[in-house]
């Protein structure tokens, strides 16, 4: 008997064992796949019903999987297709930020990163989203960049409103602080300006009374008495002008300047006006040169108010001209009468050129310059009440040009308007 024949009977057994092992392995694989499919189904169902979309991407940023909830978030007819780039859903202005963010996520595995981006909703809308991502490309089971997307538009709107409120509060606080500073400055200027004539008047009256009470009239001639009374009168007039300015500021601030218009020949008006200021011009050490066209320029204005505006412009020029010549030029342009008051004074810095038309503001803070800082404000209000304006051109060290603009209207047209 062949010694190997005894192994012949083992062959069927080996075949049976191998076959059984194969079929067992196959069944076990089926069971494993079934379990995986159950887990996958469970995962997809859970993710799809999550209110915050989940997106899996490869290292190129292409979509591997996107949960169904992203359709609602971005108002899409279909979900994001597998293999599609994510950048097409991001606001073009945020693409660069997204690329830097994706690069940062790839370079830092297992680290949670977040950014805020605008994403397209529907065809024309945009929403703010917070994207949180983690690099799990090296994970055996996941092998993807996992991103969670959250709509933060409402939060962004609240943040914007908070910022607006903070800015409004800051602006209001600055306005209050500015008003307080203006008030303090005004009180300082007003107390100085009002106190000066009052002190002078009081001193003159006290001196006169002292001589009368002591009956030492021998040394107190009529000329001295007249001079004392004249000084008191001048200072009283100045005090009255200051009070009048304060009343005019109150009136001009309410924008209720009543005008009594009449036809005025501008050339005659300006020439007469300068003649009335002859004493003030001489006292300042300056001179005034007139340049008036031969052609008649007439308009319908309030004589007293226009003279007040001109006075304020000329007084301002006299204060800062340092004895130099002031030029008053009259001309017409675009149906407007233009009265230029040109000085060669210190000039005004650009940052103050708008501010000086506000009440109680002066470009030159020198206390030696008299006035409440309201003349230019009143003059501009008078010009605006006539439908005109006041413009300023100035250069530091070279002087300033104030231009009073008044509409050239005929008396007939004004009468028709009043009717």
C-alpha positions in Angstrom: 0.0 0.0 0.0 1.3 3.4 -1.0 2.3 5.4 2.1 0.8 8.6 0.6 -2.5 7.1 -0.1 -3.6 7.8 3.5 -3.5 11.6 2.7 -5.8 11.2 -0.2 -8.8 11.1 2.1 -7.8 14.4 3.6 -8.1 16.3 0.3 -11.9 16.6 0.4 -11.7 17.8 4.0 -9.2 20.5 3.0 -11.4 21.5 0.1 -14.4 21.7 2.4 -12.5 23.8 4.9 -11.2 26.2 2.3 -14.6 26.5 0.7 -16.2 27.1 4.1 -13.6 29.7 5.0 -14.2 31.5 1.7 -18.0 31.6 2.1 -17.6 32.5 5.8 -15.3 35.4 4.8 -17.7 36.5 2.1 -20.6 36.5 4.6 -18.6 38.3 7.2 -17.7 40.9 4.5 -21.3 41.3 3.6 -22.2 41.8 7.3 -19.4 44.3 7.6 -20.5 46.2 4.5 -24.1 46.1 5.7 -23.0 47.6 9.1 -21.0 50.3 7.3 -24.0 51.1 5.1 -26.2 51.3 8.1 -23.8 53.7 9.8 -23.4 55.7 6.6 -27.2 55.9 6.3 -27.5 56.9 9.9 -24.7 59.5 9.5 -26.3 61.0 6.3 -29.7 61.1 7.9 -28.4 62.8 11.0 -26.3 65.3 9.0 -29.0 66.1 6.4 -31.5 67.0 9.2 -28.9 69.1 11.0 -29.8 72.9 10.8 -26.1 73.7 10.3 -24.8 72.3 7.0 -21.7 70.0 7.0 -19.4 69.9 4.0 -16.5 67.5 3.4 -13.7 68.7 1.0 -10.5 67.3 -0.3 -7.2 69.1 -0.1 -8.0 70.9 -3.3 -11.1 72.3 -1.8 -13.4 70.2 -4.0 -16.7 69.0 -2.4 -16.8 65.3 -1.4 -20.0 65.5 0.5 -22.5 68.3 1.4 -25.4 67.8 3.7 -28.9 68.5 2.3 -29.5 71.4 4.7 -27.1 73.5 2.6 -29.9 73.8 0.1 -32.1 75.7 2.6 -29.1 77.8 3.8 -28.2 79.0 0.3 -31.6 78.7 -1.3 -30.4 76.2 -3.9 -32.6 74.1 -6.2 -30.1 71.2 -5.8 -27.4 70.5 -3.4 -23.7 71.1 -4.1 -22.5 68.4 -6.5 -19.7 66.1 -5.6 -16.4 67.4 -7.0 -17.6 71.0 -7.4 -15.5 73.9 -6.1 -16.7 75.7 -3.1 -15.5 79.1 -4.2 -18.4 79.7 -6.6 -20.7 80.2 -3.6 -18.5 82.8 -1.9 -18.7 86.6 -2.4 -16.0 87.6 -4.8 -14.7 90.2 -2.3 -14.1 87.3 0.2 -12.4 84.8 -2.2 -8.9 85.8 -1.2 -9.8 85.5 2.5 -11.3 82.1 1.9 -8.2 80.8 0.0 -5.9 82.0 2.9 -8.3 80.3 5.3 -8.2 77.0 3.4 -4.4 77.1 3.2 -4.3 77.7 7.0 -6.5 74.8 7.7 -4.5 72.4 5.4 -1.2 73.5 7.1 -2.5 72.9 10.6 -4.0 69.4 10.8 -6.4 68.6 13.7 -6.7 72.4 14.6 -10.1 73.9 14.5 -10.2 77.1 12.5 -13.0 79.6 11.8 -13.6 82.6 9.5 -16.6 84.8 8.5 -17.5 85.0 4.9 -20.4 86.3 2.7 -22.1 83.5 0.7 -24.5 83.8 -2.1 -28.1 83.0 -1.3 -30.3 82.4 -4.3 -29.4 84.4 -7.4 -28.9 87.9 -5.9 -28.8 87.7 -2.2 -25.9 87.4 0.2 -25.7 86.2 3.8 -23.0 86.3 6.4 -21.7 82.9 7.5 -19.3 81.6 10.0 -17.3 78.7 8.6 -15.5 76.4 11.1 -13.1 73.8 9.6 -10.8 71.1 10.7 -8.2 69.2 8.7 -8.9 65.4 9.0 -7.2 64.4 5.8 -4.8 62.0 7.7 -7.7 60.4 9.5 -8.1 56.7 8.3 -11.9 56.9 8.5 -12.6 60.4 7.3 -9.8 61.6 5.0 -11.4 65.0 4.4 -11.5 68.7 5.5 -14.7 68.9 7.6 -16.5 72.3 7.5 -19.5 73.4 9.5 -21.4 76.5 8.2 -23.6 78.7 10.3 -25.8 81.7 9.2 -24.7 84.7 11.3 -26.5 87.4 9.3 -28.8 88.4 12.2 -25.8 88.6 14.5 -23.9 90.8 12.0 -26.9 93.1 11.7 -27.0 93.4 15.5 -23.3 94.1 15.5 -23.8 96.8 12.8 -26.6 98.4 14.8 -24.4 98.3 17.9 -21.6 100.0 16.0 -24.0 102.6 14.7 -25.4 103.2 18.2 -21.8 103.5 19.6 -20.9 105.9 16.8 -24.0 108.0 17.3 -23.3 108.1 21.0 -19.7 109.1 20.3 -20.8 111.8 17.9 -23.4 113.1 20.4 -20.8 113.1 23.1 -18.4 115.1 20.9 -21.2 117.5 20.0 -21.9 118.0 23.7 -18.3 118.4 24.5 -17.9 120.9 21.7 -20.9 122.8 22.8 -19.6 122.9 26.4 -16.2 124.2 25.1 -17.9 126.7 22.9 -20.0 127.8 25.8 -17.0 128.2 28.1 -15.1 130.1 25.3 -18.1 132.3 24.7 -18.5 133.1 28.4 -14.8 133.9 28.6 -14.9 136.2 25.5 -18.3 137.7 26.5 -17.2 138.5 30.1 -14.0 140.1 28.8 -15.8 142.1 26.1 -18.7 143.2 28.2 -16.6 144.0 31.2 -14.3 146.4 29.4 -16.8 149.1 28.4 -18.6 148.7 31.7 -15.4 149.3 33.6 -14.5 152.3 31.5 -18.0 153.8 31.9 -17.9 153.2 35.7 -14.4 154.8 36.0 -15.4 157.9 34.1 -18.6 158.3 36.1 -16.8 157.8 39.4 -14.2 160.3 38.5 -16.8 162.9 37.5 -18.9 162.3 40.7 -15.7 162.5 42.9 -14.9 165.9 41.5 -18.5 167.1 41.9 -18.8 165.7 45.5 -15.5 167.2 46.5 -16.4 170.5 44.9 -12.9 170.6 43.3 -14.4 171.9 40.0 -11.6 174.4 39.7 -9.3 171.7 38.3 -12.1 170.0 36.4 -12.8 172.1 33.4 -15.8 171.8 31.1 -13.5 170.3 28.5 -12.5 167.5 30.9 -16.1 166.9 31.8 -17.1 166.8 28.1 -14.2 164.4 27.3 -15.2 162.1 30.2 -18.8 162.1 29.1 -17.8 161.4 25.5 -15.8 158.4 26.6 -18.7 157.1 28.6 -21.0 157.6 25.6 -18.6 155.7 23.3 -18.3 152.8 25.7 -22.1 152.8 26.2 -22.5 152.6 22.4 -20.0 149.8 22.3 -21.8 147.9 25.1 -25.1 148.4 23.2 -23.6 147.0 20.0 -22.3 143.9 21.9 -25.8 143.3 23.4 -27.3 143.9 19.9 -24.9 141.3 18.5 -26.1 138.8 21.1 -29.7 139.4 20.2 -28.9 139.1 16.5 -27.2 135.8 17.1 -30.4 134.5 18.8 -32.5 135.8 15.9 -30.2 134.4 13.2 -29.9 131.0 14.9 -33.7 130.5 14.6 -33.4 131.5 10.9 -36.3 133.9 11.3 -34.7 137.1 9.9 -37.5 139.4 8.7 -36.4 141.4 5.6 -37.9 144.8 4.6 -36.7 145.0 1.0 -36.4 148.0 -1.3 -34.6 148.8 -4.5 -30.9 149.7 -3.8 -28.3 151.2 -6.2 -25.3 149.1 -5.1 -22.6 151.5 -6.2 -24.2 154.4 -4.3 -24.9 152.2 -1.3 -21.3 151.0 -1.0 -19.7 154.4 -1.5 -22.0 155.9 1.2 -21.3 153.0 3.5 -17.5 153.5 3.3 -17.9 157.3 4.0 -19.9 156.5 7.2 -17.0 154.3 8.3 -14.4 157.0 7.7 -13.6 157.5 11.4 -13.2 153.8 12.2 -11.0 153.4 9.1 -8.8 156.3 10.2 -8.6 155.0 13.7 -7.5 151.6 12.6 -4.6 153.0 10.6 -5.8 151.3 7.4 -7.2 152.8 4.2 -10.0 151.6 2.0 -9.8 151.6 -1.8 -13.1 151.3 -3.8 -13.5 149.6 -7.2 -17.0 150.2 -8.4 -18.2 149.7 -11.9 -19.7 152.6 -13.9 -22.6 150.4 -15.0 -25.5 150.6 -12.5 -26.1 147.5 -10.4 -29.4 147.5 -8.6 -31.2 144.9 -6.4 -34.0 144.5 -4.1 -32.6 144.0 -0.6 -33.1 145.0 3.0 -31.0 148.2 3.3 -30.3 147.9 7.1 -29.5 144.2 7.0 -27.1 144.4 4.0 -25.4 147.4 5.7 -25.1 145.2 8.9 -23.5 142.4 6.9 -21.1 144.8 5.2 -20.2 146.4 8.5 -19.3 143.0 10.0 -17.1 142.2 7.0 -15.3 145.6 7.0 -14.8 145.6 10.8 -13.4 142.1 10.5 -11.0 143.3 7.8 -9.9 146.3 9.9 -9.1 144.1 12.9 -6.7 141.9 11.0 -5.2 144.3 8.3 -2.5 145.8 10.6 -2.8 149.2 8.9 -2.7 147.9 5.3 -5.0 148.8 2.5 -8.4 147.1 2.2 -10.0 146.9 -1.2 -13.8 146.7 -1.7 -14.7 145.7 -5.2 -18.2 145.5 -6.6 -19.1 143.5 -9.7 -21.9 141.2 -11.2 -21.7 137.6 -12.3 -24.5 135.1 -13.1 -27.3 137.4 -12.0 -25.6 137.9 -8.6 -24.1 141.1 -7.2 -20.6 140.3 -5.7 -19.1 142.6 -3.1 -15.4 141.6 -2.4 -13.8 142.7 0.8 -10.1 142.1 0.3 -7.6 142.6 3.1 -3.8 142.0 3.4 -3.9 140.7 6.9 -2.7 137.5 8.6 -5.0 135.2 6.7 -6.9 132.2 8.0 -5.8 128.6 8.2 -7.9 126.2 6.0 -9.1 124.2 9.0 -10.7 127.3 10.5 -12.3 128.7 7.2 -15.7 127.0 7.8 -15.6 127.3 11.5 -15.4 131.1 11.6 -18.9 131.3 10.2 -20.3 129.6 13.3 -21.3 131.7 16.3 -18.7 132.7 18.9 -15.8 131.4 16.8 -12.7 133.3 15.9 -9.7 132.1 13.8 -7.4 134.3 15.8 -7.6 133.5 19.5 -5.6 136.6 20.5 -7.4 138.3 23.4 -6.2 141.7 22.0 -8.7 141.4 19.2 -12.1 142.7 20.3 -15.5 141.1 19.6 -17.7 138.2 20.5 -16.9 136.2 17.3 -20.4 136.6 15.9 -20.0 139.1 13.1 -19.3 136.6 10.3 -22.1 134.3 11.5 -24.6 137.1 11.4 -23.4 138.4 8.0 -23.7 134.9 6.5 -27.2 134.5 7.9 -28.2 137.8 6.4 -26.8 136.8 3.0 -28.6 133.4 3.1 -31.9 135.1 4.1 -31.6 137.1 0.8 -31.0 134.0 -1.2 -27.2 134.7 -1.4 -24.1 133.6 0.5 -20.7 134.6 1.7 -17.6 132.9 0.4 -14.1 133.0 1.7 -10.7 132.7 0.0 -7.7 133.0 2.3 -4.0 132.2 2.5 -2.0 132.5 5.7 0.3 135.5 5.7 -1.3 136.9 2.5 -4.7 138.0 3.6 -8.4 137.1 3.0 -11.1 137.8 0.5 -14.7 137.7 1.8 -17.3 137.8 -1.0 -20.9 138.9 -0.2 -23.2 137.5 -2.9 -26.7 139.0 -3.3 -29.2 138.1 -6.1 -29.8 140.8 -8.7 -33.6 141.0 -8.8 -35.7 143.8 -10.2 -38.2 145.6 -8.1 -41.0 144.5 -10.4 -40.1 140.8 -9.9 -40.0 141.3 -6.1 -43.4 143.0 -6.2 -44.8 140.0 -8.2 -43.4 137.6 -5.7 -44.9 139.4 -2.7 -48.3 139.4 -4.5 
